[in-house]
């Protein structure tokens, strides 16, 4: 893969983008100006229309940094993917040549029991669950096979998410690499977004 720079989606993707750029020796560039004097975090509103409105107004693309470029975007996670899809379309509309994506965690498979951040009316709102449903062709299925990063179903799920978002290449963080980056023992972490827990 050849890219021109690494970028983080403000603000949640900036830390991982800086780390990725430092480790890869690729340039780090900010293709957006963040304008947020009055806007809340875009994942917080419960209504999709409100989330879209916040996302639309808080990031202003810098066309000169985007035109003809091959970029690798970093983000903390892909929850529903609707805002990310709009951002990717916007980057291509401003002349991006390629848009690759590296989330800092594995695909979110289960909604969070504690925070609003991945809670939806249905787990099928999650980008990974929508992709699983597309692969399976039905609403009811076992998510277990999709948790194995070496399985065909996992690869098909990721490719479905990539296609839905309009990305050139999508690669998720592996669970063991995420745990290693955090620096705490796995048993000390809440991993409920990636494994089924009793509620």
C-alpha positions as CSV (number, residue, x, y, z in Angstrom):
1,X,0.0,0.0,0.0
2,X,1.3,3.4,-0.9
3,X,0.0,6.5,0.8
4,X,1.0,10.2,1.0
5,X,0.1,10.9,4.6
6,X,-1.6,9.7,7.8
7,X,-4.5,11.7,9.3
8,X,-6.7,11.3,12.3
9,X,-10.4,12.2,12.3
10,X,-10.6,14.9,15.0
11,X,-10.4,14.5,17.8
12,X,-10.7,10.8,18.7
13,X,-8.5,9.6,15.9
14,X,-5.6,12.0,16.3
15,X,-3.7,10.1,19.0
16,X,-3.6,6.9,17.0
17,X,-2.8,8.7,13.8
18,X,0.2,10.4,15.4
19,X,1.4,7.0,16.7
20,X,0.8,5.4,13.3
21,X,2.7,8.1,11.5
22,X,5.6,7.9,13.9
23,X,5.9,4.2,13.7
24,X,5.5,4.1,9.9
25,X,7.6,7.2,9.2
26,X,4.8,8.5,7.0
27,X,3.9,12.2,7.2
28,X,1.1,13.3,9.5
29,X,-1.2,15.9,8.0
30,X,-4.5,17.4,9.1
31,X,-7.0,17.5,6.2
32,X,-9.6,19.2,8.3
33,X,-10.0,22.3,10.3
34,X,-12.1,21.5,13.4
35,X,-14.7,24.1,14.2
36,X,-16.4,23.2,17.5
37,X,-17.1,26.3,19.7
38,X,-20.7,25.2,20.2
39,X,-21.0,21.6,19.0
40,X,-21.2,18.6,21.2
41,X,-19.5,15.2,20.5
42,X,-21.2,13.9,17.3
43,X,-21.9,10.4,18.6
44,X,-23.9,11.7,21.6
45,X,-27.2,12.7,20.1
46,X,-29.7,9.8,20.0
47,X,-31.3,10.9,16.7
48,X,-29.3,10.2,13.5
49,X,-30.4,13.6,12.0
50,X,-28.9,15.4,15.0
51,X,-25.6,13.4,14.8
52,X,-25.4,14.2,11.1
53,X,-25.9,17.9,11.7
54,X,-23.1,18.0,14.3
55,X,-20.7,16.1,12.1
56,X,-21.5,18.2,9.1
57,X,-20.7,21.5,10.8
58,X,-17.7,20.6,13.0
59,X,-15.1,19.5,10.4
60,X,-14.1,21.8,7.5
61,X,-12.1,20.0,4.8
62,X,-8.8,21.6,3.5
63,X,-9.0,21.0,-0.2
64,X,-5.3,21.7,-0.9
65,X,-4.4,18.9,1.5
66,X,-6.8,16.4,0.0
67,X,-6.6,16.9,-3.8
68,X,-4.9,14.0,-5.5
69,X,-3.7,12.5,-2.2
70,X,-3.7,8.9,-1.0
71,X,-4.4,9.1,2.7
72,X,-4.7,6.7,5.6
73,X,-7.3,7.8,8.2
74,X,-7.2,6.7,11.8
75,X,-10.2,6.7,14.1
76,X,-10.9,5.3,17.6
77,X,-13.7,3.1,16.3
78,X,-16.4,2.6,13.7
79,X,-19.7,2.5,15.5
80,X,-22.6,3.0,13.1
81,X,-20.5,4.3,10.2
82,X,-23.0,6.8,8.9
83,X,-20.8,9.9,9.7
84,X,-17.7,8.2,8.5
85,X,-19.3,7.3,5.2
86,X,-20.2,11.0,4.7
87,X,-16.6,12.0,5.6
88,X,-15.2,9.5,3.1
89,X,-17.5,10.7,0.4
90,X,-16.5,14.3,1.2
91,X,-12.8,13.5,0.9
92,X,-13.3,11.9,-2.6
93,X,-15.5,14.9,-3.6
94,X,-12.6,17.1,-2.7
95,X,-10.3,15.1,-5.0
96,X,-8.8,12.4,-2.7
97,X,-7.2,9.6,-4.8
98,X,-7.4,6.8,-2.1
99,X,-8.9,6.8,1.4
100,X,-7.7,3.9,3.6
101,X,-8.9,3.4,7.2
102,X,-7.4,2.0,10.4
103,X,-9.7,1.9,13.4
104,X,-7.9,1.6,16.8
105,X,-10.0,-1.3,17.9
106,X,-11.6,-4.5,16.4
107,X,-15.1,-4.3,14.9
108,X,-17.7,-3.3,17.6
109,X,-19.9,-6.3,17.8
110,X,-22.1,-5.7,20.8
111,X,-23.6,-2.5,22.2
112,X,-22.1,-1.0,25.3
113,X,-23.9,-1.9,28.6
114,X,-22.5,1.2,30.4
115,X,-22.1,4.1,28.0
116,X,-24.2,5.8,25.4
117,X,-21.5,5.7,22.8
118,X,-22.5,2.5,21.1
119,X,-26.0,2.1,22.4
120,X,-28.7,2.0,19.8
121,X,-32.3,0.9,19.4
122,X,-30.9,-2.3,17.9
123,X,-27.4,-3.9,17.8
124,X,-28.1,-4.2,14.0
125,X,-27.4,-0.4,13.9
126,X,-23.7,-1.2,14.5
127,X,-21.7,-1.3,11.3
128,X,-20.3,-4.7,12.0
129,X,-23.8,-6.2,12.8
130,X,-25.2,-4.7,9.5
131,X,-22.4,-6.3,7.6
132,X,-23.0,-9.7,9.4
133,X,-26.7,-9.5,8.5
134,X,-25.7,-8.8,4.8
135,X,-23.4,-11.8,4.8
136,X,-25.9,-14.0,6.5
137,X,-29.0,-12.7,4.6
138,X,-31.1,-12.7,7.8
139,X,-31.5,-10.8,11.1
140,X,-30.9,-13.8,13.5
141,X,-27.4,-15.3,13.4
142,X,-24.5,-16.3,15.6
143,X,-21.9,-13.5,15.8
144,X,-19.2,-15.8,17.2
145,X,-17.6,-16.8,13.9
146,X,-17.2,-13.2,13.0
147,X,-14.9,-12.6,16.0
148,X,-12.2,-14.8,14.6
149,X,-9.9,-12.5,12.6
150,X,-8.6,-15.4,10.5
151,X,-12.1,-16.7,9.5
152,X,-13.7,-16.2,6.1
153,X,-16.8,-14.7,7.7
154,X,-14.7,-12.0,9.4
155,X,-13.0,-11.1,6.1
156,X,-16.4,-10.9,4.4
157,X,-17.8,-8.7,7.2
158,X,-14.8,-6.3,7.0
159,X,-15.1,-6.1,3.2
160,X,-18.8,-5.4,3.5
161,X,-18.1,-2.5,5.9
162,X,-15.4,-1.2,3.6
163,X,-17.7,-1.2,0.6
164,X,-20.5,0.4,2.6
165,X,-18.2,3.2,3.7
166,X,-16.6,3.7,0.3
167,X,-13.1,3.1,1.6
168,X,-10.2,1.9,-0.6
169,X,-8.8,-0.5,2.1
170,X,-10.1,-1.1,5.6
171,X,-8.1,-3.0,8.2
172,X,-9.1,-3.2,11.9
173,X,-6.9,-3.4,14.9
174,X,-6.4,-7.0,16.2
175,X,-7.7,-7.6,19.7
176,X,-4.3,-8.7,21.1
177,X,-2.6,-5.6,19.6
178,X,-5.2,-3.3,21.2
179,X,-4.8,-5.0,24.6
180,X,-1.0,-4.7,24.2
181,X,-1.2,-1.0,23.4
182,X,-3.4,-0.3,26.4
183,X,-0.7,-2.0,28.6
184,X,-3.1,-3.6,31.2
185,X,-3.8,-7.3,31.6
186,X,-6.7,-8.5,29.4
187,X,-8.7,-9.6,32.5
188,X,-8.6,-6.0,33.8
189,X,-10.3,-4.6,30.7
190,X,-14.0,-4.3,29.8
191,X,-14.2,-6.0,26.4
192,X,-18.0,-6.2,26.3
193,X,-18.1,-4.5,22.9
194,X,-16.3,-7.5,21.4
195,X,-17.7,-10.4,23.3
196,X,-21.1,-11.4,24.5
197,X,-21.8,-10.7,28.1
198,X,-24.9,-11.4,30.3
199,X,-26.9,-8.2,30.8
